Amino acid sequence: MLIRYLPQLLFISILLSSYAIADERGPAVPDYPADRIADGVYVIHGPLGVPSVENQGFMNNPGFVIGDKGVVVIDPGSSVQTGEMVLRQISKLSDLPVVAVFNTHIHGDHWFANQAIREAFPDVAIYGHEEMRRLVEKGDGKAFLATLMRMTEGAVAGTVEVPPDRSTAHGDEMALGGVTLRIHYEAKAHSHSDIMIELPRHKVLFLGDNVLSKRMGRMDHATFTGNIAAIERALGTRAEVFVPGHGKTGGREVPETYLSYLDTLKSEVAKHYEEGLSDFEMNPLIIESLHDFHDWVDFQRNVGRHISLAYLEVEAELF
């Protein structure tokens, strides 16, 4: 008799398994200190490196600004667990509500923590560039979340997409919770969806992944020309404190150093391209020219890929 009901039993089993998976939750992310970088402005500097079991996927620099009437959060992090950690740090410094969240770009290590903010503050406004919102609709967020699950061996379990529900554009200025912000955008920089968030009164600029400090990043979704232009735009502001997407906050030396890396690499590729060398042949020559950056985290992992991508970009610009 049971044979008649095997299809139904199988369906129920699969359904219950899916609910169990949905209910699973990765471990809490331990507290990281909130470093004060200006009056009322804080950054939680994540560890350097790629998502892993050890860092539970947390490796970016969530920031928050405490205004007169509310708190604005920038890039809360990679998971619901990271977002909860960020909220714990905020609660130690302010009992004001989070009134807005800004996501600098499409890569999920910066925005999957939106979930925790929305759960705590259901009416919070979440901002991102319209291109980021388009990429989420296209499925880029789901793909990134699957990658995070794999790389952390499930540490981010329980995280779901809560993307921006409001768009920003270059030149936007707004006041939220008593915090004044100005948006900068350069197309085709780190991910084609990158905004930088300036706090004019505080002379602080959140750079997103247009700039990294002491760490190599991916350039698969980037262009060297656009990324260089974004950094030059950042250096043209009146900011005195610069927050990279990964690595320590600092002064102008932070964007200037990353600019030097990108500019040196692309210029050297262009020079050797003119000499007729392939990307493989120029690889050791360019690595030698980048000696000032050899101690950066993941240099050996990424530099060859960067050279190949710059080679393709230089070639494309000639036609």
C-alpha positions, 0 to 999 in steps of 0.5 A: 500500500505504501508504494501508492504514496511514495511520490507524495511521501517523497515530495513531503520529505523534500519540502521538510528538508528545504524548510530545515535548510532555510531554518539553519543558521550560521554561528554569530560573528564575534564583535569587532571594535568600532574605530572612531575616524571622525566625530560621530563616524566609525568603521569596523575594520574587517580582517584582510583576505577572502571569505573563509571558515575562519572569518565567517565571510566577514572581511569588509569595512562596515561604517556608520555615522551617528547624526542628531536624529538617526544613524546611517550605515554604509556597507554593513557586511556579508551576512545577517550575522555580520549585520547583527554584529554591526548593530551591537556595535552601534548600540554601544554608542547610540540608541538612535534608530538606523534611518538609512543604509548605503551599499557601495556596489553589487558584491555581496560581502558589502550588502548581504547584512542589509537583512539584519538592519531591515529586521531590526528597523523595518522602515529603513531606507536602503540605497544603491546605484541603479546599476546595482539594483539591475544586477541584483535583479539579473541574479548576481546577488544569488550567485555571490551568496552561493559562493559565500556559502561554499567558501565559508562552509555554511557560516553565512547560512540564514542570510537572504538577499535584501537589496537596495530599494532606492536609487542614487546617482552621481551628484546626489546630496541628501540629509538623513537623520541629521547626516549630510551625504554626497554621492560620487559615481564613476561608471565601469570602475570596480564593478560598474555599480560603484558609488563613493559616499562623501561626508562633507562636514566630516571630510570623510570619503567612503571609497567602496572597493574602488580602493583597497589597502594592503590587499589585492582585490578582484578586477574581473568586473572592473576596468583599470581605466574606470577604476583609476578615474574613480580614484582621481575623482576621490582625490579631487574631493575635500576629504581628508579621511579615506575609508577603503572597501578593505584594509585600514582607513587613513589619509590621502596615502590610502587612495594614492597607493592603490592608484599607484598600483593600478596605474603602474600595472596598466602602464607597464602592460601597455609598454610591453604590449607595444613591444610585442610581448604576450601577457605571459611573456610580460608577466615576470617583468611587470611583477618586478615593477610592482615590487612595492606591493609584493607584501599585499595580501593575496598578491601572488593569487591575483597579480597574474590575473590582473596582468591578463585583464589589463592586457585585454583592456589595453588591446581593446582600447586600441580598436 
